[in-house]
Amino acid sequence: MASVATASLDQRFGLDRRVSLAGPFALASGQSLARLDIGYETYGSLAPDGGNAILVCHALTGDQYVASDHPLTGKPGWWTRLVGPGRPIDPERHFIICSNVLGGCMGTTGPSSIDPATGDRYAMRFPVITIRDMVNAQAALLDHLGVGVLQAVVGGSMGGMQALDWAVAHPARVRSVVGIATAARHSAQNIAFHEVGRQAIMADPMWRAGDYAPDAPPAAGLAVARMAAHITYLSEEGLTAKFGRRLQDRAGLGFSFDAEFQVESYLRHQGLSFTQRFDANSYLYITRALDYFDLAAAHDGQLARAFAGSRARFALVSFTSDWLYPTSQARRLVRALNAAGAAVSFCELESPFGHDAFLLEAPEMNRVVDGFLRAGA
Amino acid sequence: MSGSGLRPDLAAIAAAVPNGARVLDIGCGDGALLAHLRDTKGVDARGLDVSAANVASAVARGLSVVQGDADADLADYPADAFDMAILSDTLQAMQRPARVLGELVRIGRRGVVSFPNFGHWRVRRALLLGGRMPVTPSLPVSWHETANIHLCTIDDFRALAADLGLGVESATFLSDGARRGAALANLLADQAVFVLARGR
């Protein structure tokens, strides 16, 4: 096997890749990064004409391990229901790219990276970043991989915002956009929940203004941030069905502040396990990027004008019980895309599982994405 | 039936659509008409339907279809966005048919409307002789289950179009799926297809 042609063993392609791109990498804030490291994975092979590339964008706490086991948790990839053999995004047919976002903590430059200028971790000296900066980092990765135009860019939640922003920032490089459970901007309520999370991290004495040691992170604060956010990913209906008022391993009320209710125990577990795989400062920076997101801001609030230069097709999906990025947000996008004359499809799917529905088994979502992608192939 | 396998009223609508037109099908169902128009006439096909399952089916056919309600969501489309806006077998289920017709010829340079004729002799017979609300091939659902809330006759439709200042460019009449002439259409046609244009 060692003698197999070099093309198929191109070190740029495959699982768990890292690349270090020379800067300066300019940011929306006006600052720049001297160097840009990106952690990413690719699946499948780029067609000779380069026309089968699909970029998958991850959500706030996701990463590049979209369809392979996670190196820290050992769990399957976070979107194996949509990405994989026989799935709508299929390595047999597509060349699939997924990269850790700028500001992340799984191999892409972020606040836990070493600042080449000082030799120390950036921590809070890392510049504030935006969704556009994340998209531009992905574009730099595509340049490195030799991918010109994307057949599609696909994402849910924050990944959907990146997908939408791709059509705005790089209209000539994207033919189709799939945005699932997403929005064109962060609402006051979205920002409010993020601020609760950030304040929980900053209130943890272990945070030390961001200069915590890697082995002594503000885990309690990050866990609370995750717990608050996790509630926004579910629905009242889903929580009631899953937990109701049932007690955890006890017959009656204990008159204590232990996790007596199952829902408390569940949230504490979610919070704690999150701290094993995520960096608190990354959480601050990425939530900030989300809060700054407003596609219409550069166009006097006229969302349709943001898409004026785009020739892409769009597919949007929302879920009935998603109150984080509700259907009304998707409809706002549909109106704007219609006004811009774009080819847009939109479907609100029935689900009791809240925002998280996009990560769960959703046959109708797969049917929509599959049909949409095949039509644009 | 036409060779396309389309419903007869859809085939009649398709015949009115020029090659390469920009088309919006309002109440497009699973996209059968749009897919036919795309495949045979190369139209730029867009759709709107209220049912998520229908939209999923239409998108799975590669069509650009938006889930929405014609009574509420047509206002979101810019004027003159389409060459033709189609409303097939849907007008009678609208809350405000007159407003929807107005939207049709605002969004499209022409509007195409098909509807079941409530003046057809079978309907009249059911009421006159049977004393019951009609259940016919073009009105197959009983009164308490039908989505049809604003049924009309061909003459009613002509009168409304005139009231709204809409010009009738052409009209096609169907009886049991076959085309028939305009003579006595209000009595003998069970379906009608009108091509409307903004009034002059």
Interface residues (C-beta under 8 A of the other chain):
Chain A: R313 A315 R331 V334 R335 N338 A339 G341 A343 V344 S345 F346 C347 E348 L349 E350 E364 R367 V368 D370 G371 F372 R374 A375 G376
Chain B: D44 R46 A52 A53 V55 A56 S57 A58 V59 A60 R61 G62 L63 S64 V65 V66 Q67 G68 D76 Y77 P78 A81
